[in-house]
């Protein structure tokens, strides 16, 4: 019979500007599982942020093309959250890009 060993205690990553991986603010609880690689090339980070912004933009543009939309308030709340998560992720990535560009300018 196989014995199951429990997971070791989790050490929450500390938020420090020099950490390679930065937790996204859209993580759903205190133990982050989604991160941004702050050392990724700037063009890759820009693509990642743009992809999220374009996805939300497409959904909102499609919604705006409809005539009337009638739904319950909880559905609107869920829809707002659906849009907010990738927007927040994109903003987090833009923050990383901004920090990198400012550090680059300071070094020049």
N, C-alpha and C positions, 0 to 999 in steps of 0.2 A: 504494500500500500504506500502511495506517495504522500509525504507530509507537505503541507503547505506552510510556507514561511511568510509572515506578514511583511509588508513594505517597510523599509526603514523610515524613521521620522523625516518628514519633508522640511527642507530648509528653504524658506521663501527667498527668492533672489532679491538682492538689494538694488535699489534704483540709484545708479551712479553714472554720471556722464561718460565714464571711460569703459563701462561694461559693453562688451560686443553685442549682446542681445538685450534689447529693450522690450519689456512687456507692453503689449497693446493695451490701451485704456479700455477697450471694449471687452476685455476678459470678464467672464460672468461671475467670478467670485474672487476671494482673496488669494487663491493659489493660481497664478497665471499659467496658462498653457500655450498661449499664442504670443510670438515674439517677432520683432523686426531685427534683422541682421544689420547693425549700424555700420558695419564695414563693407557692406555690399557696394558694388560700383554705383555711382550716382545715376547713370542711365537706367540701371535695373530698378533702383528705388523709385525713380520718376515714373517708369512704366507701371510699377505696382500701384502707386498712388493714382495715376491716371486711369488705370483699369477700373479701380473701384469707383472713381468719380463718374466715369462714362457709364458704368453699369447702372448706377442710381439715376443718372441723368436720363438714360434711355427709358427706365421704368416710369419716371415722373413725366417725361414727354408723352409716352404712350397714354398715361392716365389723363393728361391734360387734353388729349385729342378726343376723349369720350364726351358725350353729351352730359347727362346728369349721372351722378353716382350716388346711390342710396345704399347705406349700410349701417350696421350697428356701430356704436362708438368703440367697442372693444376691437372691432376689425380695423378701424382707423388707427387705434393705438398700436396694434400689431404691425400694421403697414408702416407706421412711423418708425417703429423699432427696426423693421426690416431695412429701411433706408438709412437710419442713423448708424447702424453698426459698420457698414462699409465706408460711410462718410467719415466716421471717427477713425477708422483704420487708415484711411487715406491721409487724414490730418496728422496722425502720428508719424506716418512716413514722411510727410512734408516737413515736420518738425526735425526729423533726423537729417533731411537734406539741408535744411536751413542751418543747423548746427555745423554740419560738415563744411558748407560753403563759407560760413563766418570764420571757422577755424582756418580754412584754406586762405582766406583774404588776410587774416591776421598774420599768417606765416609768410606771406609775400611781401 
